[in-house]
């Protein structure tokens, strides 16, 4: 059953064409994700589908009588009303019956009103629904029903808008980045809910685990064309790669044919027959095909990182609270070279406050933060770029200089750097406030990285970035030689980038976990042992036990296994680097570059092997 059809729509802003002649349909029970690069019109398309904008041409046709709901990136809620009033402001008849009943309970003297309200509750079978909506609000941590919307955080507003929509059980739910501002626990609940419920979805999201586990179809807009894939994210990646290879083969075939036809065209006399005219027309079609080029421009990230000294950042006995809310309680930590730490925890547990204390933007109530002399911080905050009215994209970068230093003493102009971040010469003279949310985030990322930090802090870096840019950012971070701290709800990103977690539990409790997010979820969900040992470690790690013959702690066991994997990987990289020298094809700067790379691998192998031996000796001495 077709719910909605998009028929030949187009949208432009002045000379900037977002898309033309776009058509597709949304059918009952489909869970569709829409993927496109930042700035190509994802949000505009959602606004057209939901009637917030009109297309320049074409139309959107929806089935009569279906209920369509839209969850935007930033919910549009009345700040002057309460949580409860927001829920009851919907068009859901059952909710209105419940609201009248609850109002009647507040006026016990009006028995007639109470009786009517009670009968309506019976008639609409509203008792179960009342329990359901209160359970949902409790689950969404919105149980303070009299709290004003204006006082809610961004995450709370997103949860309130989502709860209101889900309680109204729409036939078709359209969402723009539904996981933004939600913590990991809430994202996983939402993922499981959508995966099991018979609800029709159309969404824009960069959350690749969400795509994998929820969606059964993906529509991609690329270079002005739509491509549809009847499967989840893994299927999409597989079939897109096959499509790209087929396109490449088709272009190569056309190039060969073009060479033959070009020779024929050159030998043609001026007088042409009807048959030759037809062949000439075909020649121009072949020429167009042969000269097709994929617009495979990618963000290029490069960094001229200053060397880190032995002292990086030391945290001594840190304490921080806001009123009765404890954020840090006697927290100690000394950062080591090359650490890649992810920070997770529920909203409101103090993750961003911790980063602000780390960078000096906020003072702790007690304790101290010591920065090493060679430390150069790069801090990508949730607030993003500070937009100055009338400022152009190129002017943002020129504030750091007309020329930007790269590695090996090289430099590039501000304009060239922007081109590496996918801002062409025309785009560089656009006003910053006219960029899409994702483009602004990409520009902000550029301003953080060109300052060449050796300690990089990223607070929710994946919000609003498209999947293409995320893949490039991940590749850059995997090779980044400095220290890295990431706060993110993007589980795919965290699993790929970090190998160590700070888990903010609330009330000042921070668990130091040696693994990535998937490791942590496995640890949390593993069954409790049959008998609990009455030791402190067992109490803290109730879902895990030490190996019977090991004297290593739980953290050391995880580290020991991780080191084995990492050393094997580094040994492979060392062999590959040595093989490049053996070819004899390297010369000049490339020899220097590869020598530095090889020495770095050897140093890392030595360091990790030394630690592996320490743990091994400790284990053998059990």
N, C-alpha and C positions, 0 to 999 in steps of 0.2 A: 504494500500500500504506500503510495507516494504521499509524503507530508508536505514537501516544499520543492519547487523547481526554480532554479536560477537560469534565466534564458537570455543569452547574448548580451550580458551587461558590460559596460565600460565605465571607467572613471579616470579623470585627469584633473590636475590642479595646475592651471595655466599651461605652460609648455611641458610639464612633467606628466607623462602618461604612466599610470599605475598598471592598468590592464585593459584589454579590449576583447570583446566577443567571448566572454567567459560563460560557460554553461555546465551545469551539473544538477543532479537531483539528490534529495535526502529522503530515504524510505524508512518505514517503521522498523524499529529494532537495530538500525545501523548505528554504529559508534564510529564516527568519522573524525579524523584529525586533518587539519589544513596546515600545510607546511610551505613556507616561503621565506626568502631572505628579508631582513629588516629593510623597511623603506619601500617594499613592493606592494603594500596595500592590504595587509592581512586585517588590520583593525577596520579599515575603510570597508572592506568586503563584509565583515560582520555587521557594521553599522547599516549597510545597505540591506542585508538580509533581514535585519530586525526592524527596518523602517525608520531608523534614525537619520539616514541620509538617502538622497535620491541618486540613482545612477545617471550618468550622462545619456546613456541609451540602454535599451533592453528592459527587462522587467523581472520581478520576483513574484511568483504565484504560490500561495499556500492553500492547503486543503481547507475547505469550509469547516468551521467548528473545532479545529484543533487548537490546543492551548500551547503557545510558544513562550518560553521564558528566556531571559538573557542575563548572564552574569558577566558584567564588564570587569576590566582589570581593577578599576577603582569604583567600588559600589556607590551609587547615588542614593544616599539615605538622608532622611530628614534629621538634622542634628538636634532639633529641639524636642524630639519625642523619646520615649524610653524604649528599651529592648522589647518589652511586652507589647507596647503600642505599635511598634514596627511589625511584629508578627501578625497582630490582629488587623493591620491596615490592608492586608491582602484581600483579594476577591473570593477567597475560599469560603464557601457557605458554612461548612462545618465549623471553621474557626470563628466565624461571626456568631454562630449559635453558642459556642463555648464562651465567647466574650460576654454575651448577654447573660449567660448563666452565672459567670463569675461576678458580674456587676450586681446581679440580683442577690447574691450571697452577702454583698456589702450593705444591703438594705433589708434586713430581716423583717422590718415592720410592714413592708409591702408584700403581703402573702400572695396576692393575685399575680404580681410580676414574677415572683419566685416560681409559682405553679406553672405559669406559661413557659418560663425558661426551662424548667425541669421536663415538661412534656416535649419541648423541642429537642432537648438532649436525647430523650428516648426515641423520638421519631427519626432523628438523623443518626442514631447509633453512635453518638459523639463521645461516649465514655472512654472507649478504647483509644479514640483519636486524641483525646485530651492527655491520656497517659503517654501516648506516642510522642506528642510534640514536646511535652515536658522532659521526657527522656532524651530527646534529640538536643534540646537546649542545654541540658546537663552535660551531655556528651561533648557538645561544642563549647563547653565552659562558659555558658551565657546564663547561668542560673541566677544572677542578680538582675531580676526582671525589671526593677525600677531604675536601673542605671541609664542615664541619658546617653544617646548615641554620640553626642559631641565629646564625651569623656572616654570613648573606646579607642583602643589602639588600632592600627591598620589591619592587623591580623584578626582582631575581634570584629571589626566591621565586615571583613571578608566572610568570616564564619556566620555572622548574623544574616548577611545577604544570602548566603548559601542555604542556611537553615530555612529561611523564609521561602525560598524557591522550592526546595525539596519537599516541604510540607504541603505545597500547592500541587504537587505531582503533575508537572507539565507533560504534555505528549512529546514535545521536542524541547530539549535544553541546549542552548547555544552559550558557549563559554569562551572568554578571552583570558588566557593564562590562569586557569583555575587554581593552580598550586602556589602562585605568588602570594607571599605574606602568611602562608600556612606553615605550621611546624611539621616535623617529620611524622609525628604520631597522627596528626589530622590528615596529612596527605595519604598515609597508608590506609586509614579508615575509609577515606573517600574513594581510593583506588579499589578497595575490596567491595564497597557499596555499588559502584558503577559496574564492576565486573559481574556481579551477581544479579543486579536488578534489570528487568526488561524496560529500559528507558532509552529513548532515541537521543543520541548526542551528536553535536557538531561543535568542534572546539579548535582553538589555536593554542598550542602548548609546546614548550621546549623541553618538558620533562620526559626523557626518553624511557625511563622505567614505566611511567604512566602510559605512554604510547604503546609500549610493549604489552602491558597487562590489561589495558582497557579497550583499546581501539581494534576494530576488525576491518577497517578500511582507512587508507591514507590518500589524500589528494594533495598533489604538489604543484605549485605555480613556479615555473622556471622559465626565464627568458620569454615571458609573455604567453607560454603554453601551459595547458593543464595536463597532468599525468595522474592516472588513477591506479591504485594498487589495492587489490582485494586481500588484505592481510594486515598483520601487525607490523611493528617497527623493524623486526629482524627480516621479515619478508620484503618489506620496502627496500631495505639496504641491499638485499640480494638482487632483487629485480631491477633496481635503479642501476646497479653496476652492470648488469646484463644489457640494459637499454643503452647505457653509455658506450659499451663496447660495440654493440650493433650499429649505433650511430657513427662511431669512428670507422668501422668497416665500410659502411655505406658511403661515407665521404671519400675514403681511399679509393673505392671502386669508381666513384664519379670522377675523381681526379685522373685516373688512368684513361677513362673514356673521354674526358675533356681533352686530353693531350692528342688523342687520335682525331677527334672531331675538329680541333683547332687546325690541325694539318690539312684536313679536307676543306675547311673554310678558306684557308689561305690560297688554295688552288682553284677556288671557284671563279668562273668568268662573271662579268658584270650582269649579263642577261641570265635571269634565273627562271627555271621552270617551276610549276606548281609543286612538284615533288621536292625540289631542292628548297623551296620556301618553307615547307613543313619541317624539313630536316634542320633548317636554320633556326626555326622557332624552338625545336627540341634542343639545339645547341645552347641557346641562352638559358634554358632550364637546367641543363647539365652544368653549365658554368656557375650558376647560382648555387647548386648543390655542392660542387667541387670547392667553392670558396667559403663554405659555411665554417664558422669557427665557434666552438663552445665558449661562452663567456665564463671561463673557469678562473676568474681572478679571485685570489684568496688573500685574506689578511696575512701580512708578513710581519712577524714580531722578531725583534732583535734587541739585544741589551748589552751595554758596555758596563758590566757590573764591577764595582770596586771590590777588591779582595777583603774578605771578612777576617778580622783578627781572632785571637783565641777567646777574648771576652766579647759576647754578643749581647744578650739581655739576661739580667739576673733579677728574679722576683723574690723579695725577702719578706716573709711574714705579712703578706698583704691582707688588709681588711677593708671592706666597703659595705655600707648599708644605706638604704633609703627609708627612713622612718623605721618601721619594724621589719622591713624586708631585707634579709641578709643576702648579699651578692657574693662576697668573698670573705672567708674566715681563716686567717693565718695560712694563706696560700704561699707556697714556696715552689720555685722552679728555676732551673738554669738551662737556657736554650743552648743546643749544640749545633755545630755546622751541619748543614744539609737536612735539618729536620723538616718534615712535611706533616704538619698537624692539622687535623680537621676538628672543628668545634661544633658539637650538636647539643640539643637540649630544647625543652619546650619554650615557647614564647614567654618572655618575662623573667627568665632565670638569670639574666645578666650577661649574655654573650657579648653584645655590643658595648656595654659598660666596661667589660674586661678589656676589649680591644682599645677603647679610649684611654684606659689607665696604662695599658702597655705602651701606647704611642705618646703619652704625656698630655693628651687632650683633656683628661680628667685626673684629678688627684685622688689617691686612696685615702681613707680615713686613718689608716695605720700602715706601717711597713714602708718599704721603699722599692723603687724600680731603678736599676742601674743599667745604663746603656754603655756598650763598648765604644772606644774612640773611633773605630772604623765603620760603625753602624750607619747605614743609610736606609731609612724606612720608606717604603712605598705603601700608601694606605688608600685602598679603593673602598669608599664608604657606600652605604645604602642610599644616602641622600643624593649621590650622583654629582654631576657637573653643576657648578654654580653659574646659572645663565645670566649674562648681562644683557639688558635690552639693547637691541641694535648691533650686537657683536656677531661677526661672521666667523665661520668655521676656521678659516686660515688665521684669523686674528688670535684665536684661542692658543694655537700652537706657537705663533710668533712671540707670545709672551715669554716663552722659554728660549727664544733666540731664532734668528733667521736660518741658522744652520745647527743641526742636531748631531752630536758625536755618536759614532757607532764603534764597534770593536776594531782593533788593529789600526787605530788612528784615523779611520775613515770618517766622513761626515756626509750628510745629505741635507738638502734644503727642507724647510717646513712643508712646502708643497709636495715634494717627493715622499716625505714621511706620510702625509695624509693619503697619498695614492696607495701606499702599502696598507692602509687601514680602510681601503675601498671608498675613499672620498675622491671622485674624479675632479678635474680642474674646475668644472662648472659647479659641482656640489660644494667646493671649498669656499665659494663666495655666497652660499646660502646663509641666511640668518640661523643661528643655533636654535632659537625657539621654534623654528619651522621644521626641524628634524623630527623624525619619529622617535618614540621612546627608546627603541633598540639602537638607532643611530646615535642618539645622545650618549647612551651607555658605551658604545664603541669609541666615540670621541673621548669620553672620560677615561677609558682604559688606556688610550693612547697617551693622554697627559700624565698618567701615573707611571707608565713604563718608560717614557723618554727621559725621566729623571734618574734612570739607571739605579734603582734600589738594589741592595743586596739582602734585604729582609722585606718580603712582600706579604702584605696583609690584605685579604680579599673578603669583604663582608657582603654576602649574597651577590657574587659576581655574575651568576647565570640569569638573574631576572632580566627579562626583555631582550636578551641576546638570542639571535636565531641559531638553529642547530649547526649551520655551516661555520659560523664564527665560534661557537662553543668547541667544535672539533679542533679548530686551529689553536684556540686558547689552551686546550688540554695538551696538544702536542708541544706547545711552547713551555708549559709548566712542567711537563715530564722531563724536559731537558734543562730546566732552570736550575742553576747551581747553588743559589742562595737558600736562605731559610724561607719557609712558606707557612702561613697560617690561613686557613679557609673556613669561613662560616657559610654554610650552604644547606638548603633543604633539597638540593638536587643530588639524589642518591647515586645516580650514574656517574656524575662528575666527581663526587667524593670517593667512590670506589676506585676510580681511575687515578686520582691525584694523590691522595694521602695514605699513609701507612700507620697512623697513630692518631688517637682521638682524645680530646678533652670532652667528657660528657658532663654537662651542667645539669645536676639533679635538682637544683633549687636549695634554698636555705644555706647557701654557701658551700654546698657539697659538690666537689668536682672530681670525677673519676678519671684516672689516667689509664686509657685502654690501648693495648698494643695491637692494633689491627685497623682495618677499614670499616665502613659502615655495615657491609654485609656480614663481616666477621662478628660485629657487635650484635647484630640482630640474631644471628645464630646462637651466640652466647646467651642473650636474654631469653630466647624462646626454648632453649634446651631443657629437657626434663630435670627436675630436682632429683638428686640421688636418693636411694631408698632410705639410707640412714645418714643423718647430718652429723658430722664430726663436730664436737663442741669447741672448735678452735676459732680464733678471730678471722683467719683467712676464709674458713668455710662459711662463716656468717656473711662475709663480704662477697664471696663468690659462690653463692649457694647452688648455682647451677653447674659448677665445675668441680672436679677433684684433681689433685696432683696424681701424676703417674706413680705407681706403687714403688718403683725403684729409683725415683728421682728426688734429689734434694733441691731442685730448682723450684722457685715460686711459680705461680700461674703466669705472671708477666714474663718471667725469664724463659719459661717453656715456649711461650708465643714468640719471643724475641729469637730464641735459638732456632726454631723452625723457619722463621722469616729470614734469618741470616743465611741459612742453607740455600734457600731459593734465590736470594739476592746474589750470593757469591757465584752460583752456577750461571746466572744471567750475565754477571760481569765477566766471567771467564769466556763466555761466548762472544761478548762484545770485544774483549781483548784479542781473541783470535781473528775476528773480522777486521779489526783495526790493523793488526800485524799483516794480514793478507793484503790489505790495500798498499802497504809499503812494498810488499814482495812483487807486486805487478811492475814496479819501476816507472809507473805512469805519473806519479806525483812530482810536482816541481814547485819551486818558489814559495809563495805564501801558503799554498795548500800543504806543503810538507810541514811548515811551522804549525799550521792549524791542527793537522792530524797528530803531530808529535805531542802537542799540549793535551789533545783529547786522550791519547793513549796513556800519557803519564797520569792524567786524572783518574783513568780507569784503574791503573796499577795501584795508585795511592789508596783508592777506595777499597780495592780488594784486600790490600794489606791491613787497612783499618778494621774492616769487617771480619777478616780472618782472625785477627788478634782477639777481638771480642768473642768470636765463636770458640776459640781455644779456651778463653777464660771460663765460659759457660760449660764447655765440655769437661774441663778439669774439675769444676765444681760438681758436675753431675756424676763423674766417675768416683769422686770422693764421698759419695752418699753412703 
